[in-house]
């Protein structure tokens, strides 16, 4: 296998873990190569200098990374900050960590997606802005990510007959299928959702508390099969903050 190399690729660190005695494995979201895991050799230095690789290899810092290697596990060769770190604190930090966990678990290695990178880059400043709604920002990211992965949720039509949803009717949500009129399965124990709320989600209107609650339930139901019952650390931290 020939040696391949990439120079100064826009990236964000999603996760790091220890590797050997002195190195780190760094999972990154790249602009044109998708999600990758790189070896940062010698990065576990105790130096507090800003030149310390570990100082830069942190989430939410726009980076330019270079790497090379023959296998799927490449070696990081250089790094530099492309912009200042995004300022995130409290629940806004936990929310950004949640996005990182979703990307680590749901994206496939080396599956390019410019749209995912660009959207992630747009969302981080929104999370840092105290004037934006965390709840709405998270729901929109979840639904956009699902659509990028090929699991877009149709909030406009009945999954059985593709007719427009009736605002006054109620519907069940079946993951990876869509919404079915509640009258078709009257004995199911699933929760029904008002068509009006589903149509508001379709139009990106989250002004109603019931719409936000509906969106939250559906996002969790839609993501559950892809997360495979993994426990999300960011969600635990978020709950502990209350």
N, C-alpha and C positions, 0 to 999 in steps of 0.2 A: 504493500500500500504506500503510495507516494506521500511525502510530507506536505501537509497543507498549512497555510498560515493566513491569518486575518489581522489587519492593522486598523487600530483606532475605530472600533465598532461601537456605536452608541448602545449602552447597556444600563440595566439596573440590577443590583443584587437582590435576589429573592430570599436566599437562605445560605447559611454557611455551617459547616460541621468540621470537626477535627479529622485530620488525615495524617497518619504516621505520627512521628514525634515533633515535627516542626512545621507541618504544612496544613492547609485547609482545602476542603472541597467546597467550591463556591458555585451555587446554582444561580444563573443569571438569565434575565429576559433580554434578548438582543433585538436590534432593529430588523435585521434581515435573515437571521439564522434561527429564530425561534428561541426556545428554552434550551440552555446548555449547562453542563456541569464541567467546571474547569478546575485544574489543580493549581493552587497558589503555593508554590514551593517556598519554604522558609518564611511563611507569612505569620507564623505564631511567635514573632519576636516580642519581647516585653518593652521595647522602646516606646516612649510616649511622643516621639517626634511625629510631625505630620507627614514625614516621608515614609513612616512605617506603613507597609502594605495593608495591615489590618485596620489602620485608621481610615483608609479609603474604602475598604471592602465592607461597607455597611449599607443596609437598605436605604432607599429614598434619596440617594445621591446620584445625580446624572453623571455617568462615567463614560470614558472612552477607553475600551480595553483592546489589547492585542493578544493573540494566542497562536500556538502552532502545535502540530502533532500528527501522528499517523493513524491513531485509533480514534474511537468515538470520544474518549476522554482526553481532552486537549490540555496543554500546559499554558498557563497565563504567563505572558512574557513582559507586558508593560501595562501601566494603568495611569490615568490622569482624570481629574474631575473636569466635567464639561460645564458644570454650573454649581452654584451653592446647594447644599442639602436642603430638602424641603422641611420646613419647620412643622413638626407634628407633636402634639402632646395629648395626654389623657385619652379619652375615648376616640379622638381623631387618630391618634397613633395606633390604638388597637384595631381600628377600622382599616387602616392601611396595612397592618400586619395580616388582617383577614384576607384582603385582596391578594397579598403575596402567597398565603397558604392555598388559596383557590388556584392560583396560577401554577404553583409547584405540583399540586395534586392532579389538576385537570389537563394541563398542556402536555403534549408528547414531546420527547426530546427531538431537537433538530427538525421541528415542523414549522417552517417559516410562516409568520403572520404579521405583516406590517400593521394591519388594523389593530391587533391586540396591543402591540407596543405603543402605537400612537394614542390609543384610547387610555391606556394606563398612564401615559405621560400627561394626558389632559386631566385625568381624574385626581392625581396626587395634589395639585394646587387647590382643587375644589375641596378636598378633605382638610386642607390646612386653613381654609377660609371659614372663620367662625360664622359668617353670614349665610353659609349654605347648609342645607338639611343633610345630615349624615344619612338618615334613613332613605331619603330619595336617591342620593348619590350611590349608595350601596345597591339598592334595587336595580337601578339603571345599569350599573356595572355587571351585576349578576346576569341580567337578561341579555345584555350585549355579549357577554362571554359565552353564554349558552348558544346564542345564535352563531357566533364565530366558529364554535365547535360542531355546528351542524344540528343543534337541538333547539332551534328557534321556537318559541311558544307563540301560537296564533291566538291573540286575545280578541280577535274580531269575528271568527267564524266557529260554528258548531263542527266538531271533529268528525261527526258521523255523516252529515249531509252537506257540509260546507256552506250552509245558509248563515246569514248574519246573525249574531247573537241578539237576543231580545233583551233590552235593558230591564224589563220587568220580570224576566224569568230567572230561575236559579240553575246553576250548572255545577257538576262535579268535575274535578281536574284529575286526569289520568296521565302521569308522567310519560313523556315521549309520545303521547297520543294527542292530548288536548282536552277540550271541554265538551261534555255531553250533558244534554238536558236532564235535569234531575228526575223528570217524570219517566224517563226511560229505565232508570234503575232506582225505583222508589224505596227499596229495602236496604240499600247500601249504607254502611256506617260512615262513609266519608263525609267531609264537611262540604256543604253547598255554598257557591259564591254567586252573588247577585250579578246579573249581566251588566248592569249599570257600572259596577266597579271594574269589571273586566274591560269594558270599553274605555273607561277613563285611563286605565293602564295603557291601553293601545295608543291613546292620544297623549300619553305622558303627562296626564293630569293627576297629581297626587295630593290635591288640596283637601280631599276628604279623609278623615281618620279611618273610615271603613275601607277605603281604597288602599291606604298604606298597609293596613293589617292584612288585607287580602293579598297584596303583592308580597308581603313578607312570608306568608304561609306558602304561597305557590313557589316562590324562589327556593325555599328550603326543601319542598317536596321535589322540585325539579333537579336540585343539586344532589340530593341524597344518594341516588343510585351511582353517581359518578364519584362521590367521596368514599363510598364503600365502608360506611360506618366509622370512618376515622374521626377521632376527637380533635377538634380544632383548638389549639392553644390560645389563639387570639380571642375566641368566643369565651373561653374560661376567664381570661383576664378582664374582658369587658364586663362579665357578670360580677366578678369580684370587686369591681370598681364602685358598685352600687352599695 
